[in-house]
Structure formats: C-alpha cells, structure tokens
Amino acid sequence: MSLPAPLIETLGSVAVIMEVARDPWWIIASAAAALHGASPITVADVDVLLSVADISRILPALGIEPYQGLPNPLFRSTILAKWLAPPVPVDLMAGFEHRVGEAWHPVRPATRQAVTVGAATVYVPERNELKRIIESFGRPKDLERARLLAAST
C-alpha cells in the first residue's frame, strides 16, 4: 500500500485523537478504500465514524465545535465535526446515516480491521463490508471507489 505523505500524517493524527475512544470507530469511504489498497484513488478527506459519547469527549480536546452546515439530502449525522488541522481534512461523524429512497439507514459496520500506517493503528471495515457500504451510497464516485476496491484484491 502506497499512501501520500499528507494522508499518512493525517491518519497518524486520527489515531492519536481516537486513543480516548471507548467505543469502536472506523475510517470509511475513500481513505478506507486506499487503506485496503484501492488505486488510483483520491482522498479529499478522511471520514471517521464514531459514537456520540466519543465525539463528545474528542471535540473539546480538539477545540472544535460541531459543524452546522446546510442539510445534505443523502447523508446526516447526529453530530458532525470538521477537523481542519491535519494536512487532509477529517470529518468526524457520530450517528451517521445515509438515505435510500425515503428511508434513513444507519452506517454502523459489523467488522473492524486494524491497519498499521507508520507507527499508527487505524480501523476500517473489512474489504467486502466496506465495498457494500460504499456501493450503498450510490453516487457515481462511490460506485467507482467500490470498483477500484474490488479490483485491488
């Protein structure tokens, strides 16, 4: 797995802030696909799924507030925060859901795989589950990521 230096640095920062987490957490989407070896893939941000309890502990330590952006018709979180200090922006998402038709579905992986990046350990859903999660988002860029993930085995 060959990752760009800014992403490696960011993943290290994520691992440090998540050391206080008491509940399981995961990196999903493009960063997780890259950690599984999908290539070529662009990682514009690192999406971290975590519990509401954990995000409530982490945000004060980072000195950031929940993000109050416009509602997204496809995705929502109980608490969303954007951490802009690392080289690659990090979206911290607690209570993350995505919309399929008229229904909202929680995104809560059942699998959790440790990945070592430099001196850091981060967690991602296992490859097949990650592919299903990404495909379920249904956008063209997500379907392409799922294809790259499947092709990287």
Contact map, one row per residue, 1 for C-alpha under 8 A:
111000000000000000000000000000000111100000000000000000000000000000000000000000000000000000000000000000000000000000000000000000000000000000000000000000000
111100000000000000000000000000000000100000000000000000000000000000000000000000000000000000000000000000000000000000000000000000000000000000000000000000000
111110110000000000000000000000000110000000000000000000000000000000000000000000000000000000000000000000000000000000000000000000000000000000000000000000000
011111110000000000000000000000000000000000000000000000000000000000000000000000000000000000000000000000000000000000000000000000000000000000000000000000000
001111111000000000000000000000000000000000000000000000000000000000000000000000000000000000000000000000000000000000000000000000000000000000000000000000000
000111111100000000000000000000000000000000000000000000000000000000000000000000000000001100000000000000000000000000000000000000000000000000000000000000000
001111111110000000000000000000000000000000100000000000000000000000000000000000000000001100000000000000000000000000000000000000000000000000000000000000000
001111111111000000000000000000000000000000000000000000000000000000000000000000000000000000000000000000000000000000001100000000000000000000000000000000000
000011111111100000000000000000000000000000000000000000000000000000000000000000000000011000000000000000000000000000000000000000000000000000000000000000000
000001111111110000000000000000000000000000000000000000000000000000000000000000000000011110000000000000000000000000000000000000000000000000000000000000000
000000111111111000000000000000000000000000000000000000000000000000000000000000000000000000000000000000000000000000001001010000000000000000000000000000000
000000011111111100000000000000000000000000000000000000000000000000000000000000000000000000000000000000000000000000001111100000000000000000000000000000000
000000001111111110000000000000000000000000000000000000000000000000000000000000000000010000000000000000000000000000000000000000000000000000000000000000000
000000000111111111000000000000000000000000000000000000000000000000000000000000000000000000000000000000000000000000000000010000000000000000000000000000000
000000000011111111100000000000000000000000000000000000000000000000000000000000000000000000000000000000000000000000000001110000000000000000000000000000000
000000000001111111100000000000000000000000000000000000000000000000000000000000000000000000000000000000000000000000000001000000000000000000000000000000000
000000000000111111110000000000000000000000000000000000000100000000000000000000000000000000000000000000000000000000000000000000000000000000000000000000000
000000000000011111111000000000000000000000000000000000000100000000000000000000000000000000000000000000000000000000000000000000000000000000000000000000000
000000000000001111111000000000000000000000000000000000000000000000000000000000000000000000000000000000000000000000000000000000000000000000000000000000000
000000000000000011111100000000000000000000000000000001001100000000000000000000000000000000000000000000000000000000000000000000000000000000000000000000000
000000000000000001111111100000000000000000000000000001000000000000000000000000000000000000000000000000000000000000000000000000000000000000000000000000000
000000000000000000011111000000000000000000000000000001000000000000000000000000000000000000000000000000000000000000000000000000000000000000000000000000000
000000000000000000001111100000000000000000000000011001000000000000000000000000000000000000000000000000000000000000000000000000000000000000000000000000000
000000000000000000001111110000000000000000000000011000000000000000000000000000000000000000000000000000000000000000000000000000000000000000000000000000000
000000000000000000001011111000000000000000000001111000000000000000000000000000000000000000000000000000000000000000000000001000000000000000000000000000000
000000000000000000000001111100000000000000000001110000000000000000000000000000000000000000000000000000000000100100000000011110000000000000000000000000000
000000000000000000000000111110110000000000000111100000000000000000000000000000000000000000000000000000000000000000000000011110000000000000000000000000000
000000000000000000000000011111111000000000000111100000000000000000000000000000000000000000000000000000000000000000000000000110000100000000000000000000000
000000000000000000000000001111111000000000000110000000000000000000000000000000000000000000000000000000000000000000000000000000000100010000000100000000000
000000000000000000000000000111111100000011101100000000000000000000000000000000000000000000000000000000000000000000000000000000000000000000000000100000000
000000000000000000000000001111111110000000101110000000000000000000000000000000000000000000000000000000000000000000000000000000000000000000000000000000000
000000000000000000000000001111111111000000000000000000000000000000000000000000000000000000000000000000000000000000000000000110000100000000000000000000000
000000000000000000000000000111111111110010000000000000000000000000000000000000000000000000000000000000000000000000000000000000100100000000000000110010000
101000000000000000000000000001111111111010100000000000000000000000000000000000000000000000000000000000000000000000000000000000000000000000000000000000000
101000000000000000000000000000111111110000000000000000000000000000000000000000000000000000000000000000000000000000100000000000000000000000000000000000000
100000000000000000000000000000011111110000000000000000000000000000000000000000000000000000000000000000000000000000000000000000100000000000000000000010010
110000000000000000000000000000001111111000000000000000000000000000000000000000000000000000000000000000000000000000000000000000000000000000000000000010011
000000000000000000000000000000001111111110000000000000000000000000000000000000000000000000000000000000000000000000000000000000000000000000000000100111110
000000000000000000000000000000000100111110000000000000000000000000000000000000000000000000000000000000000000000000000000000000000000000000000000000110010
000000000000000000000000000000000000011111000000000000000000000000000000000000000000000000000000000000000000000000000000000000000000000000000000000100000
000000000000000000000000000001001100011111100000000000000000000000000000000000000000000000000000000000000000000000000000000000000000000000000000100100000
000000000000000000000000000001000000000111110000000000000000000000000000000000000000000000000000000000000000000000000000000000000000000000000000000000000
000000100000000000000000000001100100000011111100000000000000000000000000000000000000000000000000000000000000000000000000000000000000000000000000000000000
000000000000000000000000000000000000000001111100000000000000000000000000000000000000000110000000000000000000000000000000000000000000000000000000000000000
000000000000000000000000000001100000000000111110000000000000000000000000000000000000000111100000000000000000000000000000000000000000000000000000000000000
000000000000000000000000001111100000000000111111000000000000000000000000000000000000000111100000000000000000000000000000000000000000000000000000000000000
000000000000000000000000001110100000000000001111100000000000000000000000000000000000000001111000000000000000000000000000000000000000000000000000000000000
000000000000000000000000111100000000000000000111110000000000000000000000000000000000000001111000000000000000000000000000000000000000000000000000000000000
000000000000000000000000111100000000000000000011111000000000000000000000000000000000000000011111000000000001000000000000000000000000000000000000000000000
000000000000000000000011110000000000000000000001111101100000000000000000000000000000000000011110000000000000000000000000000000000000000000000000000000000
000000000000000000000011100000000000000000000000111111100000000000000000000000000000000000000110000000000000000000000000000000000000000000000000000000000
000000000000000000000000000000000000000000000000011111110000000000000000000001100000000000000110000000000000000000000000000000000000000000000000000000000
000000000000000000000000000000000000000000000000001111111000000000000000000000000000000000000000000000000000000000000000000000000000000000000000000000000
000000000000000000011110000000000000000000000000011111111100000000000000000000000000000000000000000000000000000000000000000000000000000000000000000000000
000000000000000000000000000000000000000000000000011111111110000000000000000000100000000000011100000000000000000000000000000000000000000000000000000000000
000000000000000000000000000000000000000000000000000111111111000000000000000000000000000000000000000000000000000000000000000000000000000000000000000000000
000000000000000000010000000000000000000000000000000011111111100000000000000000000000000000000000000000000000000000000000000000000000000000000000000000000
000000000000000011010000000000000000000000000000000001111111110000000000000000000000000000000000000000000000000000000000000000000000000000000000000000000
000000000000000000000000000000000000000000000000000000111111111111000000000000001000000000000000000000000000000000000000000000000000000000000000000000000
000000000000000000000000000000000000000000000000000000011111111110000000000000000000000000000000000000000000000000000000000000000000000000000000000000000
000000000000000000000000000000000000000000000000000000001111111100000000000000000000000000000000000000000000000000000000000000000000000000000000000000000
000000000000000000000000000000000000000000000000000000000111111100000000000000000000000000000000000000000000000000000000000000000000000000000000000000000
000000000000000000000000000000000000000000000000000000000011111110000000000000000000000000000000000000000000000000000000000000000000000000000000000000000
000000000000000000000000000000000000000000000000000000000011111111000000000000001110000000000000000000000000000000000000000000000000000000000000000000000
000000000000000000000000000000000000000000000000000000000011001111100000000000001000000000000000000000000000000000000000000000000000000000000000000000000
000000000000000000000000000000000000000000000000000000000010000111110000000000111100000000000000000000000000000000000000000000000000000000000000000000000
000000000000000000000000000000000000000000000000000000000000000011111000000000111100000000000000000000000000000000000000000000000000000000000000000000000
000000000000000000000000000000000000000000000000000000000000000001111100000000010000000000000000000000000000000000000000000000000000000000000000000000000
000000000000000000000000000000000000000000000000000000000000000000111110000000000000000000000000000000000000000000000000000000000000000000000000000000000
000000000000000000000000000000000000000000000000000000000000000000011111000000000000000000000000000000000000000000000000000000000000000000000000000000000
000000000000000000000000000000000000000000000000000000000000000000001111100100000000000000000000000000000000000000000000000000000000000000000000000000000
000000000000000000000000000000000000000000000000000000000000000000000111111100000000000000000000000000000000000000000000000000000000000000000000000000000
000000000000000000000000000000000000000000000000000000000000000000000011111100000000000000000000001000000000000000000000000000000000000000000000000000000
000000000000000000000000000000000000000000000000000000000000000000000001111100000000000000000000011100000000000000000000000000000000000010000000000000000
000000000000000000000000000000000000000000000000000000000000000000000001111110000000000000000001111000000000000000000000000000000000000000000000000000000
000000000000000000000000000000000000000000000000000000000000000000000011111111000000000000000001110000000000000000000000000000000000000000000000000000000
000000000000000000000000000000000000000000000000000000000000000000000000001111110000000000001111100000000000000000000000000000000000000000000000000000000
000000000000000000000000000000000000000000000000000100000000000000000000000111110000000000001111000000000000000000000000000000000000000000000000000000000
000000000000000000000000000000000000000000000000000100100000000001100000000011111000000000001110000000000000000000000000000000000000000000000000000000000
000000000000000000000000000000000000000000000000000000000000000001110000000011111100000000111100000000000000000000000000000000000000000000000000000000000
000000000000000000000000000000000000000000000000000000000010000111100000000000111110000000111000000000000000000000000000000000000000000000000000000000000
000000000000000000000000000000000000000000000000000000000000000101100000000000011111000011110000000000000000000000000000000000000000000000000000000000000
000000000000000000000000000000000000000000000000000000000000000100000000000000001111110011110000000000000000000000000000000000000000000000000000000000000
000000000000000000000000000000000000000000000000000000000000000000000000000000000111111111000000000000000000000000000000000000000000000000000000000000000
000000000000000000000000000000000000000000000000000000000000000000000000000000000011111010000000000000000000000000000000000000000000000000000000000000000
000000001100100000000000000000000000000000000000000000000000000000000000000000000011111111000000000000000000000000000000000000000000000000000000000000000
000001101100000000000000000000000000000000000000000000000000000000000000000000000001111110000000000000000000000000000000000000000000000000000000000000000
000001100100000000000000000000000000000000011100000000000000000000000000000000000001011111000000000000000000000000000000000000000000000000000000000000000
000000000100000000000000000000000000000000011100000000000000000000000000000000000111111111100000000000000000000000000000000000000000000000000000000000000
000000000000000000000000000000000000000000001111000000000000000000000000000000000111010111110000000000000000000000000000000000000000000000000000000000000
000000000000000000000000000000000000000000001111000000000000000000000000000000011110000011111000000000000000000000000000000000000000000000000000000000000
000000000000000000000000000000000000000000000011110000100000000000000000000000011110000001111100000000000000000000000000000000000000000000000000000000000
000000000000000000000000000000000000000000000011110000100000000000000000000011111000000000111111000000000000000000000000000000000000000000000000000000000
000000000000000000000000000000000000000000000000111100100000000000000000000011110000000000011111000000000000000000000000000000000000000000000000000000000
000000000000000000000000000000000000000000000000111100000000000000000000000011100000000000001111100000000110000000000000000000000000000000000000000000000
000000000000000000000000000000000000000000000000100000000000000000000000001111000000000000001111110000000111000000000000000000000000000000000000000000000
000000000000000000000000000000000000000000000000000000000000000000000000001110000000000000000011111000011110000000000000000000000000000000000000000000000
000000000000000000000000000000000000000000000000000000000000000000000000011100000000000000000001111100011110000000000000000000000000000010000000000000000
000000000000000000000000000000000000000000000000000000000000000000000000111000000000000000000000111111111000000000000000000000000000000010000000000000000
000000000000000000000000000000000000000000000000000000000000000000000000010000000000000000000000011111111000000000000000000000000000000000000000000000000
000000000000000000000000000000000000000000000000000000000000000000000000000000000000000000000000001111100000000000000000000000000000000000000000000000000
000000000000000000000000000000000000000000000000000000000000000000000000000000000000000000000000001111110000000000000000000000000000000000000000000000000
000000000000000000000000000000000000000000000000000000000000000000000000000000000000000000000000001111111000000000000000000000000000000000000000000000000
000000000000000000000000000000000000000000000000000000000000000000000000000000000000000000000000111101111100000000000000000000000000000000000000000000000
000000000000000000000000000000000000000000000000000000000000000000000000000000000000000000000000111100111110000000000000000000000000000000000000000000000
000000000000000000000000000000000000000000000000000000000000000000000000000000000000000000000011110000011111000000000000000000000000000000000000000000000
000000000000000000000000000000000000000000000000000000000000000000000000000000000000000000000011110000001111100000000000000000000000100000000000000000000
000000000000000000000000000000000000000000000000100000000000000000000000000000000000000000000001000000000111110000000000000000000000000000000000000000000
000000000000000000000000010000000000000000000000000000000000000000000000000000000000000000000000000000000011111100000000000010001000000000000000000000000
000000000000000000000000000000000000000000000000000000000000000000000000000000000000000000000000000000000001111100000000000010001000000000000000000000000
000000000000000000000000000000000000000000000000000000000000000000000000000000000000000000000000000000000000111110000000000111001000000000000000000000000
000000000000000000000000010000000000000000000000000000000000000000000000000000000000000000000000000000000000111111000000001111000000000000000000000000000
000000000000000000000000000000000000000000000000000000000000000000000000000000000000000000000000000000000000001111100000001111000000000000000000000000000
000000000000000000000000000000000000000000000000000000000000000000000000000000000000000000000000000000000000000111110000111100000000000000000000000000000
000000000000000000000000000000000010000000000000000000000000000000000000000000000000000000000000000000000000000011111000111100000000000000000000000000000
000000000000000000000000000000000000000000000000000000000000000000000000000000000000000000000000000000000000000001111111110000000000000000000000000000000
000000010011000000000000000000000000000000000000000000000000000000000000000000000000000000000000000000000000000000111111110000000000000000000000000000000
000000010001000000000000000000000000000000000000000000000000000000000000000000000000000000000000000000000000000000011111000000000000000000000000000000000
000000000001000000000000000000000000000000000000000000000000000000000000000000000000000000000000000000000000000000011111100000000000000000000000000000000
000000000011001100000000000000000000000000000000000000000000000000000000000000000000000000000000000000000000000000011111110000000000000000000000000000000
000000000001001000000000000000000000000000000000000000000000000000000000000000000000000000000000000000000000000001111011111000000000000000000000000000000
000000000010011000000000011000000000000000000000000000000000000000000000000000000000000000000000000000000000000001111001111100000000000000000000000000000
000000000000000000000000111000000000000000000000000000000000000000000000000000000000000000000000000000000000000111100000111110000000000000000000000000000
000000000000000000000000011100010000000000000000000000000000000000000000000000000000000000000000000000000000001111100000011111000100000000000000000000000
000000000000000000000000011100010000000000000000000000000000000000000000000000000000000000000000000000000000111110000000001111101100000000000000000000000
000000000000000000000000000000000000000000000000000000000000000000000000000000000000000000000000000000000000001110000000000111111100000000000000000000000
000000000000000000000000000000001001000000000000000000000000000000000000000000000000000000000000000000000000000000000000000011111110000000000000000010000
000000000000000000000000000000000000000000000000000000000000000000000000000000000000000000000000000000000000000000000000000001111111000000000000000000000
000000000000000000000000000000000000000000000000000000000000000000000000000000000000000000000000000000000000111000000000000011111111100000000000000000000
000000000000000000000000000110011000000000000000000000000000000000000000000000000000000000000000000000000000000000000000000111111111110000000000000000000
000000000000000000000000000000000000000000000000000000000000000000000000000000000000000000000000000000000000000000000000000000111111111000000000010011000
000000000000000000000000000000000000000000000000000000000000000000000000000000000000000000000000000000000000000000000000000000011111111100000000010000000
000000000000000000000000000000000000000000000000000000000000000000000000000000000000000000000000000000000010000000000000000000001111111110000000000000000
000000000000000000000000000010000000000000000000000000000000000000000000000000000000000000000000000000000000000000000000000000000111111111000110110000000
000000000000000000000000000000000000000000000000000000000000000000000000000000000000000000000000000000000000000000000000000000000011111111100110010000000
000000000000000000000000000000000000000000000000000000000000000000000000000000000000000000000000000000000000000000000000000000000001111111000000000000000
000000000000000000000000000000000000000000000000000000000000000000000000010000000000000000000000011000000000000000000000000000000000111111100100000000000
000000000000000000000000000000000000000000000000000000000000000000000000000000000000000000000000000000000000000000000000000000000000011111110110000000000
000000000000000000000000000000000000000000000000000000000000000000000000000000000000000000000000000000000000000000000000000000000000001011111110000000000
000000000000000000000000000000000000000000000000000000000000000000000000000000000000000000000000000000000000000000000000000000000000000001111111000000000
000000000000000000000000000000000000000000000000000000000000000000000000000000000000000000000000000000000000000000000000000000000000000000111111100000000
000000000000000000000000000010000000000000000000000000000000000000000000000000000000000000000000000000000000000000000000000000000000011011111111110000000
000000000000000000000000000000000000000000000000000000000000000000000000000000000000000000000000000000000000000000000000000000000000011001111111111000000
000000000000000000000000000000000000000000000000000000000000000000000000000000000000000000000000000000000000000000000000000000000000000000011111111100000
000000000000000000000000000001001000010010000000000000000000000000000000000000000000000000000000000000000000000000000000000000000000010000001111111110000
000000000000000000000000000000001000000000000000000000000000000000000000000000000000000000000000000000000000000000000000000000000011011000000111111111000
000000000000000000000000000000000000000000000000000000000000000000000000000000000000000000000000000000000000000000000000000000000000000000000011111111100
000000000000000000000000000000000000011110000000000000000000000000000000000000000000000000000000000000000000000000000000000000000000000000000001111111110
000000000000000000000000000000001001111000000000000000000000000000000000000000000000000000000000000000000000000000000000000000100010000000000000111111111
000000000000000000000000000000000000010000000000000000000000000000000000000000000000000000000000000000000000000000000000000000000010000000000000011111111
000000000000000000000000000000000000010000000000000000000000000000000000000000000000000000000000000000000000000000000000000000000000000000000000001111111
000000000000000000000000000000000001111000000000000000000000000000000000000000000000000000000000000000000000000000000000000000000000000000000000000111111
000000000000000000000000000000000000100000000000000000000000000000000000000000000000000000000000000000000000000000000000000000000000000000000000000011111
